[in-house]
Amino acid sequence: MCEQLAQISEAEQSLHEMVDRLQQCADINVPDAYHAVMRTTEHLFWLEQELMETYDFPSRQIHLEQHARVLRGLHCAHSAVLRGSAEHGRHAGGKLLLDWLAVHRDTMDAVLTIWVSYCESGLVDNKSRPQMPTVNAH
């Protein structure tokens, strides 16, 4: 397994730990815990973007668009959290995020992992493909 995939796995584990902290902290600490979830999610998505760029992943744009939508949702909920809605923070930064992440991991991330393994095994020459335009989601 490539080093970047290992880093993504570690970042995802860290995200789960941040979500657990968000769910268990006192209401007064929700804004800080929610912010940590957002930063960890942004870092995870950045690592994935780096991997997609390294291996010239052909479905990169749609993958990044999914990341952008999730980040937008987290940032929108952040304003409610800053106004004192611990429940919004725990729901958006907990259940909704983890439910989405599970589907994303089993679909889009699985395809990315297969692409990386094909590139690393020589089944795909990702360097000979024409460059595709992408949107930087971060």
Backbone bond lengths (Angstrom), bond angles and torsions (degrees), N, CA, C in turn:
res aa  C-N    CA-C-N  psi(-1)  N-CA   C-N-CA  omega(-1)  CA-C   N-CA-C  phi
1 M - - - 1.455 - - 1.519 108.85 -
2 C 1.323 116.91 138.71 1.456 119.81 -178.13 1.527 110.30 -72.43
3 E 1.311 115.04 155.28 1.472 122.03 -177.39 1.527 111.53 -58.76
4 Q 1.326 117.40 -37.44 1.460 120.48 -178.82 1.537 111.53 -64.30
5 L 1.327 117.28 -37.45 1.465 119.66 177.14 1.527 110.70 -65.98
6 A 1.324 116.87 -36.88 1.462 120.42 176.91 1.527 110.64 -64.83
7 Q 1.323 117.12 -40.31 1.470 120.85 178.06 1.525 110.85 -64.66
8 I 1.319 116.80 -39.07 1.466 120.84 177.73 1.521 109.98 -63.79
9 S 1.314 116.87 -42.85 1.461 120.92 178.48 1.531 110.77 -61.46
10 E 1.325 117.24 -42.45 1.469 120.91 177.45 1.522 111.49 -64.39
11 A 1.322 116.95 -40.64 1.468 120.93 179.19 1.526 110.89 -65.59
12 E 1.323 116.66 -38.32 1.457 119.48 178.06 1.530 110.83 -66.51
13 Q 1.318 117.12 -39.30 1.467 120.42 176.21 1.530 109.90 -63.04
14 S 1.315 116.21 -41.68 1.467 120.83 177.48 1.526 110.67 -61.72
15 L 1.330 116.68 -39.61 1.463 120.23 178.21 1.524 110.59 -61.89
16 H 1.318 116.95 -43.36 1.467 119.96 177.97 1.528 110.78 -60.97
17 E 1.323 117.27 -38.73 1.467 120.86 177.19 1.524 111.27 -64.88
18 M 1.346 116.78 -40.78 1.469 120.67 178.64 1.527 110.40 -65.32
19 V 1.323 117.30 -39.41 1.468 120.97 178.12 1.526 109.74 -64.83
20 D 1.323 117.65 -41.46 1.468 120.43 176.99 1.525 110.75 -59.51
21 R 1.328 117.00 -43.01 1.474 120.74 178.13 1.521 110.78 -62.23
22 L 1.337 116.26 -42.45 1.460 120.78 178.70 1.524 110.50 -59.99
23 Q 1.309 117.29 -42.74 1.460 121.08 -177.86 1.527 112.46 -68.87
24 Q 1.331 117.12 -28.18 1.462 120.60 -172.88 1.525 114.84 -101.82
25 C 1.312 117.97 -11.49 1.462 119.50 -174.72 1.527 111.32 -77.66
26 A 1.322 114.54 162.51 1.461 120.61 175.12 1.524 109.16 -66.76
27 D 1.325 116.37 152.26 1.466 120.80 -178.30 1.519 112.45 -53.22
28 I 1.315 117.54 -37.37 1.468 121.36 -178.64 1.527 111.71 -62.91
29 N 1.332 117.55 -24.59 1.466 122.35 -178.45 1.520 113.85 -95.89
30 V 1.325 117.13 -0.77 1.461 120.33 -177.91 1.534 112.58 -60.32
31 P 1.337 120.03 -43.55 1.471 117.48 179.75 1.532 113.58 -56.23
32 D 1.322 117.23 -43.51 1.471 119.82 179.17 1.526 111.19 -68.66
33 A 1.317 116.94 -41.44 1.466 120.33 179.65 1.527 110.66 -66.81
34 Y 1.319 116.98 -38.57 1.458 120.87 178.04 1.525 110.32 -64.78
35 H 1.321 115.69 -42.78 1.463 119.83 177.92 1.533 110.17 -59.73
36 A 1.323 117.61 -40.18 1.468 121.31 178.06 1.529 110.64 -63.33
37 V 1.321 117.58 -38.38 1.471 121.11 176.57 1.528 109.58 -63.42
38 M 1.328 116.51 -44.72 1.465 119.52 179.61 1.525 111.31 -62.00
39 R 1.320 117.65 -46.05 1.467 120.92 -178.90 1.526 111.01 -64.05
40 T 1.322 117.39 -39.80 1.459 121.13 179.80 1.527 110.29 -67.96
41 T 1.333 116.92 -38.69 1.466 120.91 176.57 1.522 109.80 -63.87
42 E 1.321 117.38 -44.65 1.466 121.01 177.97 1.525 111.10 -59.84
43 H 1.327 116.55 -40.97 1.470 120.49 179.04 1.530 110.93 -65.36
44 L 1.320 116.52 -43.97 1.468 121.05 177.69 1.523 110.31 -58.28
45 F 1.325 116.78 -46.62 1.460 120.59 -179.42 1.525 111.26 -66.24
46 W 1.309 117.53 -35.57 1.469 120.81 177.10 1.527 110.47 -63.64
47 L 1.338 116.29 -43.00 1.468 119.67 177.99 1.530 110.70 -61.21
48 E 1.320 116.38 -42.65 1.466 119.49 178.12 1.524 111.10 -63.44
49 Q 1.324 116.72 -40.75 1.460 119.95 179.01 1.521 110.60 -62.60
50 E 1.315 117.29 -42.75 1.464 121.14 177.42 1.531 111.05 -59.62
51 L 1.323 116.52 -42.32 1.463 120.88 178.69 1.532 110.46 -63.63
52 M 1.327 116.57 -44.76 1.465 120.12 179.79 1.523 111.28 -61.67
53 E 1.315 116.47 -39.11 1.463 119.64 179.06 1.522 111.34 -70.42
54 T 1.330 116.99 -40.47 1.463 121.07 179.21 1.522 111.35 -58.73
55 Y 1.324 116.76 -41.42 1.463 121.53 -175.90 1.525 112.90 -102.33
56 D 1.328 117.49 11.80 1.464 122.38 177.14 1.537 110.81 48.12
57 F 1.317 115.19 52.64 1.460 122.79 -176.75 1.525 110.45 -62.81
58 P 1.335 118.21 122.96 1.465 120.80 -174.13 1.531 114.96 -66.96
59 S 1.318 119.09 -24.52 1.474 121.94 179.76 1.526 111.77 -100.25
60 R 1.312 115.72 25.23 1.462 121.32 -174.57 1.533 112.63 -58.86
61 Q 1.300 117.95 -45.40 1.465 119.66 -173.74 1.523 111.96 -62.44
62 I 1.316 117.36 -47.30 1.472 119.06 -179.36 1.530 110.43 -65.86
63 H 1.307 117.12 -34.50 1.462 121.98 177.51 1.533 109.35 -63.63
64 L 1.315 116.53 -46.76 1.468 120.99 179.69 1.528 111.82 -66.25
65 E 1.324 116.74 -33.16 1.460 119.76 176.98 1.529 110.89 -64.23
66 Q 1.325 116.38 -37.85 1.470 119.70 175.76 1.526 110.67 -63.01
67 H 1.318 116.26 -43.98 1.464 119.98 177.38 1.530 110.39 -59.40
68 A 1.326 116.42 -44.68 1.463 120.90 -178.11 1.531 111.13 -61.77
69 R 1.319 117.10 -39.10 1.469 119.89 179.32 1.531 111.00 -65.43
70 V 1.309 116.45 -41.41 1.467 119.67 179.01 1.529 110.21 -65.29
71 L 1.326 116.45 -45.08 1.462 119.34 179.38 1.527 110.99 -62.15
72 R 1.317 116.95 -38.85 1.464 119.92 177.42 1.526 110.14 -60.75
73 G 1.318 116.48 -45.13 1.464 120.12 178.45 1.519 112.27 -61.12
74 L 1.325 116.29 -43.39 1.462 119.81 178.66 1.526 111.20 -63.23
75 H 1.326 116.38 -41.59 1.467 119.86 -179.49 1.530 111.14 -68.92
76 C 1.315 117.95 -36.32 1.467 120.72 176.50 1.530 110.55 -64.36
77 A 1.310 117.05 -44.17 1.469 120.61 178.53 1.524 111.39 -67.05
78 H 1.321 116.86 -26.83 1.461 120.90 -178.80 1.528 111.41 -59.24
79 S 1.328 117.52 -36.69 1.460 119.36 179.44 1.531 111.02 -63.46
80 A 1.333 117.57 -38.34 1.467 120.59 176.39 1.525 110.85 -65.93
81 V 1.321 115.46 -39.10 1.467 120.26 178.62 1.526 109.92 -62.41
82 L 1.319 116.33 -42.98 1.472 120.37 -179.53 1.526 111.90 -67.48
83 R 1.335 116.85 -22.18 1.465 120.86 175.70 1.532 111.63 -87.38
84 G 1.343 116.71 3.85 1.461 119.96 174.22 1.509 116.13 105.65
85 S 1.321 118.92 5.74 1.459 120.74 -179.11 1.527 110.96 -87.54
86 A 1.319 115.05 86.72 1.465 120.32 177.94 1.525 110.74 -62.92
87 E 1.336 115.85 -35.15 1.466 120.02 -178.95 1.532 111.35 -62.63
88 H 1.336 117.24 -43.43 1.474 120.28 177.06 1.527 110.80 -60.34
89 G 1.306 116.24 -43.31 1.458 120.30 -179.66 1.510 112.44 -63.06
90 R 1.303 115.61 -45.10 1.471 119.19 -179.32 1.525 111.59 -66.92
91 H 1.326 116.45 -34.81 1.463 119.34 -179.50 1.538 110.89 -74.07
92 A 1.331 116.66 -51.93 1.474 120.20 -177.90 1.523 111.60 -68.03
93 G 1.320 116.94 -43.14 1.462 121.41 -177.52 1.512 113.24 -86.86
94 G 1.302 116.55 1.19 1.455 121.43 179.93 1.507 111.42 -120.18
95 K 1.334 115.73 -94.84 1.464 120.73 -174.09 1.525 113.29 -56.99
96 L 1.326 117.52 -51.52 1.468 119.17 -177.38 1.522 111.78 -61.28
97 L 1.329 116.45 -45.85 1.465 120.00 -179.02 1.521 111.32 -63.80
98 L 1.326 117.38 -46.33 1.468 119.56 -177.68 1.527 111.91 -69.05
99 D 1.347 117.52 -36.21 1.472 119.62 176.26 1.525 110.07 -62.82
100 W 1.345 116.25 -45.57 1.457 119.82 178.80 1.527 110.21 -62.69
101 L 1.313 116.40 -44.76 1.461 120.86 -177.39 1.528 111.40 -60.17
102 A 1.306 117.28 -38.96 1.473 120.44 179.54 1.529 110.79 -62.43
103 V 1.316 117.12 -44.48 1.468 120.22 178.91 1.527 109.99 -67.71
104 H 1.323 116.66 -43.90 1.466 121.71 -179.39 1.531 110.90 -60.42
105 R 1.324 116.09 -44.10 1.464 120.97 -179.48 1.532 111.02 -63.47
106 D 1.340 115.99 -41.47 1.467 120.23 -177.11 1.525 113.26 -76.48
107 T 1.322 117.65 -13.21 1.462 120.67 -178.79 1.530 110.28 -115.70
108 M 1.313 116.44 -81.03 1.464 120.50 -173.01 1.528 113.07 -64.81
109 D 1.335 116.76 -43.21 1.465 118.51 179.67 1.523 111.75 -69.02
110 A 1.325 116.71 -31.66 1.471 119.85 177.28 1.525 110.18 -64.07
111 V 1.328 117.00 -42.34 1.468 121.04 178.49 1.526 109.84 -64.17
112 L 1.329 116.75 -41.65 1.467 120.68 177.71 1.527 110.65 -60.89
113 T 1.305 117.11 -43.88 1.471 121.08 179.88 1.529 110.77 -62.75
114 I 1.316 116.95 -41.16 1.463 120.32 177.27 1.524 110.15 -62.89
115 W 1.332 116.56 -43.70 1.471 120.72 179.12 1.528 110.50 -58.98
116 V 1.323 116.47 -46.01 1.474 120.55 179.84 1.522 109.88 -61.29
117 S 1.330 117.33 -43.91 1.468 119.43 -179.38 1.523 111.06 -65.09
118 Y 1.327 117.98 -37.93 1.465 120.91 176.09 1.525 110.78 -63.64
119 C 1.316 116.81 -43.52 1.470 120.36 178.86 1.525 110.86 -62.96
120 E 1.325 116.34 -45.27 1.459 120.30 -177.32 1.524 112.01 -67.72
121 S 1.329 116.52 -29.79 1.469 119.18 -179.89 1.527 112.59 -87.55
122 G 1.326 116.53 -3.91 1.454 120.43 178.84 1.519 114.34 87.44
123 L 1.324 118.11 5.58 1.459 120.70 179.18 1.530 111.84 -72.71
124 V 1.317 116.03 -23.28 1.465 121.90 177.86 1.514 107.48 -130.81
125 D 1.313 115.59 133.33 1.462 120.20 175.58 1.527 106.93 -98.11
126 N 1.339 115.94 90.11 1.460 119.55 -175.06 1.524 112.67 -71.37
127 K 1.303 119.24 -11.37 1.463 121.48 179.86 1.527 112.39 -84.43
128 S 1.331 117.79 -18.77 1.463 119.97 -177.43 1.528 112.67 -93.40
129 R 1.320 117.09 -5.88 1.465 120.52 -179.85 1.522 110.22 -77.64
130 P 1.320 118.34 145.48 1.465 120.07 176.52 1.527 110.28 -65.26
131 Q 1.307 116.14 146.79 1.463 121.21 -179.16 1.529 110.22 -67.95
132 M 1.320 116.12 133.97 1.456 121.19 179.33 1.522 109.08 -104.61
133 P 1.327 118.78 140.53 1.463 120.07 177.73 1.521 110.44 -67.93
134 T 1.322 116.88 143.95 1.459 120.83 179.56 1.508 110.30 -134.81
135 V 1.312 114.64 164.05 1.449 121.87 174.83 1.514 107.38 -106.97
136 N 1.309 117.09 127.47 1.457 120.94 176.20 1.510 107.96 -80.61
137 A 1.324 117.02 112.55 1.463 121.82 -173.24 1.519 113.08 -83.22
138 H 1.301 119.21 -2.80 1.472 119.95 -175.43 1.495 110.71 -120.45
